[in-house]
Amino acid sequence: MKSLHAFMKKEMTEQLRSGRLLILGILFVLFGIMNPAIAKLTPWLLEMFAESLEGSGMTVTEVTVSALDSWMQFYKNVPMALIAFVVLQSSIFTKEYASGTLVLSLTRGLERFHVVVSKSAVLFTLWTAGYWLCFGITYAYNAYFWDHSTVRNPVFSAVCWWLFGVWVIALMILFSVVTNANTGVLLGTGSVVLISYLIGLLPKISRYLPTFLTDGNSLIFGIAETEKYMAALGIAVVSALLCFSFSIPIFNKKQL
């Protein structure tokens, strides 16, 4: 256990030294503030451009915003936050393959599965902390500016999106032990997510796919019931665990 803790500490130190921790922190805080800010400024922006829009034949009516508009903005921005997270962290394994630092650590007695466990724990911790920080900032501003009682299932919809992120990160870990370059990690992860999205265009299948969890707007507007998402939640959890479970034996046999 001492070697596992030491390697996790080393990973967090590397996140700090490389600046990735700072970048992610700024990114999630910025998105958390932007969501209510954009919603709050929308009427003012439309009013400011009203004359030019009327000159183009468009009539601007009075716009009323609510907490729902801010949450809609949240679900527009959180995919960009996840993409940025994956891009920044896609080399967490592969840069050590290239530098050969893992070989040095393993020759000093570090177990191979400790590498996968520690790096995975760091990734899941960073995603969880960043995501819920962003959510918390948005929630606080929304509750301050608007009547939040109009929003349905805000926490459950957020949990669904967080779990989708966990599933994506589990895919990233799997492809990180399969390939030796971060381009392969990005292509593999992106391809699986894209295939899931395309298959999800079929109405009868969509509710069983992890990508279904990204439909937060239907939940906050009360269009869909929470029970509809249970199958996708279960499949996302199981598939994420399988990805992580397969990563360990694959890495144990990997030539470094």
C-alpha positions in Angstrom: 0.0 0.0 0.0 2.9 2.4 0.7 4.1 2.1 -2.9 0.5 2.8 -4.2 0.2 5.9 -2.0 3.6 7.1 -3.0 2.8 6.7 -6.7 -0.5 8.5 -6.3 1.3 11.3 -4.6 3.7 11.4 -7.5 0.8 11.6 -10.0 -0.8 14.5 -8.2 2.5 16.3 -8.0 3.0 15.8 -11.7 -0.5 17.2 -12.3 0.4 20.3 -10.3 3.9 20.8 -11.9 2.7 20.3 -15.4 0.0 23.0 -14.9 -2.8 20.6 -15.9 -4.4 20.9 -12.4 -4.4 24.7 -12.6 -5.8 24.7 -16.1 -8.6 22.3 -15.2 -9.5 24.2 -12.1 -9.7 27.5 -14.0 -11.7 25.8 -16.8 -14.3 24.3 -14.4 -14.7 27.5 -12.4 -15.0 29.5 -15.6 -17.7 27.3 -17.0 -19.5 27.3 -13.7 -19.7 31.1 -13.7 -20.4 31.4 -17.4 -23.6 29.4 -17.3 -25.6 31.8 -15.2 -23.7 34.8 -16.6 -24.7 34.1 -20.2 -28.3 33.5 -19.2 -28.4 36.7 -17.2 -26.8 38.8 -19.9 -29.0 37.4 -22.8 -31.8 40.0 -22.5 -29.3 42.9 -22.3 -27.4 41.6 -25.3 -30.6 41.3 -27.3 -31.7 44.8 -26.3 -28.3 46.2 -27.3 -28.5 44.7 -30.8 -32.3 45.3 -31.2 -31.9 48.2 -33.6 -29.5 46.4 -35.9 -31.6 43.3 -35.9 -34.8 45.3 -36.7 -32.9 46.8 -39.6 -32.5 43.2 -40.9 -36.2 42.5 -40.6 -36.0 40.7 -37.3 -38.2 41.8 -34.4 -36.9 41.5 -30.9 -39.5 40.9 -28.2 -38.9 41.1 -24.4 -37.0 38.1 -23.2 -37.4 36.6 -19.8 -34.7 34.2 -18.5 -34.9 31.8 -15.7 -32.8 29.1 -13.9 -33.8 26.7 -16.7 -31.8 28.9 -19.2 -28.8 28.7 -17.1 -29.0 24.9 -16.7 -29.4 24.6 -20.5 -26.2 26.5 -20.8 -24.6 24.2 -18.3 -25.4 21.2 -20.5 -24.1 23.0 -23.5 -20.8 23.8 -21.8 -20.1 20.6 -19.9 -19.3 18.5 -23.1 -16.6 21.1 -23.9 -15.2 20.7 -20.3 -15.1 16.9 -20.7 -13.4 17.1 -24.1 -10.8 19.5 -22.6 -10.3 17.1 -19.7 -9.8 14.1 -22.0 -7.4 16.0 -24.3 -5.3 17.3 -21.3 -5.2 13.8 -19.6 -4.8 11.6 -22.7 -1.1 11.4 -22.2 -1.1 10.3 -18.6 0.1 6.9 -19.5 1.6 7.4 -23.0 4.1 10.1 -21.9 5.6 7.6 -19.5 5.8 4.9 -22.2 7.9 7.4 -24.3 10.1 8.6 -21.4 10.7 5.1 -19.9 10.0 6.3 -16.4 7.5 3.5 -15.7 10.3 0.9 -16.2 12.4 2.6 -13.5 9.4 2.6 -11.1 8.6 -1.0 -11.7 12.2 -2.1 -11.2 12.1 -0.5 -7.8 9.3 -2.8 -6.7 6.1 -1.0 -7.8 3.4 -3.5 -8.8 2.0 -3.1 -12.3 -1.6 -2.9 -11.2 -0.7 -0.1 -8.8 0.1 2.0 -11.9 -3.3 1.5 -13.4 -5.1 1.9 -10.0 -3.3 5.1 -9.1 -3.6 6.9 -12.4 -7.3 5.9 -12.6 -7.9 7.2 -9.1 -6.3 10.5 -10.0 -8.3 10.9 -13.2 -11.6 10.0 -11.5 -10.8 12.3 -8.5 -10.0 15.3 -10.8 -13.1 14.8 -12.9 -15.3 14.4 -9.9 -13.9 17.5 -8.1 -13.9 19.6 -11.2 -17.4 18.6 -12.4 -19.1 19.1 -9.0 -17.3 22.4 -8.5 -18.7 23.6 -11.8 -22.1 22.3 -10.8 -22.0 23.8 -7.4 -21.1 27.3 -8.7 -23.9 27.2 -11.3 -26.4 25.9 -8.7 -25.5 28.6 -6.2 -25.8 31.4 -8.8 -29.1 30.0 -10.1 -30.6 29.8 -6.7 -29.5 33.4 -6.0 -30.8 35.0 -9.2 -33.9 33.0 -10.0 -36.7 30.8 -8.6 -35.1 27.4 -8.6 -38.3 25.5 -7.9 -39.1 25.5 -11.7 -36.1 23.2 -12.3 -36.9 19.5 -12.2 -34.4 16.8 -11.2 -31.3 19.1 -11.1 -29.1 16.7 -9.0 -30.2 13.5 -10.8 -29.5 15.0 -14.2 -26.1 16.2 -13.0 -25.3 12.7 -11.7 -26.2 11.2 -15.1 -23.8 13.6 -16.8 -21.1 12.9 -14.2 -21.4 9.2 -14.7 -21.2 9.7 -18.5 -17.9 11.4 -17.8 -16.7 8.5 -15.7 -17.6 6.1 -18.5 -15.6 8.2 -21.0 -12.6 8.3 -18.6 -12.8 4.5 -18.2 -12.6 4.2 -22.0 -9.6 6.5 -22.0 -7.9 4.3 -19.4 -8.5 1.2 -21.5 -7.1 2.7 -24.6 -4.2 4.2 -22.7 -3.0 0.6 -21.8 -3.8 -0.7 -25.3 -2.0 2.0 -27.4 1.3 3.7 -27.0 0.4 7.2 -28.3 -2.1 9.7 -27.0 -3.5 10.1 -30.5 -4.6 6.5 -30.3 -6.2 7.2 -26.9 -8.1 10.1 -28.3 -9.1 8.3 -31.5 -10.2 5.1 -29.6 -12.2 7.0 -27.0 -13.8 9.4 -29.4 -14.7 6.5 -31.8 -16.5 4.6 -29.1 -18.4 7.7 -28.0 -19.3 8.6 -31.6 -20.5 5.0 -32.3 -22.7 5.1 -29.2 -24.1 8.4 -30.2 -24.9 7.2 -33.7 -26.5 4.0 -32.5 -28.5 6.1 -30.1 -30.2 7.8 -33.0 -32.4 4.6 -33.1 -35.2 5.4 -30.7 -35.7 1.8 -29.4 -32.0 1.5 -28.5 -31.0 4.9 -27.3 -32.2 4.6 -23.7 -29.8 1.7 -23.2 -26.7 3.5 -24.2 -24.4 5.6 -21.9 -24.7 8.6 -24.3 -28.4 8.8 -23.3 -27.2 10.1 -19.9 -26.2 13.4 -21.6 -29.9 14.4 -22.2 -30.0 16.6 -19.1 -32.4 19.1 -20.6 -35.3 16.5 -20.7 -34.8 15.9 -17.0 -34.6 19.6 -15.9 -37.7 20.5 -17.9 -39.6 17.4 -16.5 -40.2 16.0 -20.0 -38.7 12.6 -19.0 -39.0 10.6 -15.8 -35.9 9.5 -13.9 -36.8 5.8 -14.4 -36.2 6.1 -18.1 -32.5 6.6 -17.4 -31.9 3.6 -15.1 -31.0 1.2 -17.9 -28.4 3.6 -19.3 -27.1 4.3 -15.7 -26.6 0.5 -15.1 -25.0 -0.2 -18.4 -22.6 2.8 -18.0 -21.6 1.6 -14.6 -21.0 -2.0 -15.7 -19.2 -1.1 -18.9 -16.9 1.4 -17.0 -16.1 -1.3 -14.5 -15.3 -3.8 -17.3 -13.1 -1.2 -19.0 -11.2 -0.7 -15.8 -11.0 -4.5 -15.0 -9.7 -5.3 -18.5 -7.1 -2.5 -18.3 -5.2 -4.2 -15.4 -4.5 -7.6 -17.1 -3.7 -5.9 -20.4 -1.2 -3.6 -18.7 0.3 -6.5 -16.8 1.2 -8.1 -20.1 2.2 -4.9 -21.9 5.7 -4.6 -23.2 7.2 -1.4 -21.8 
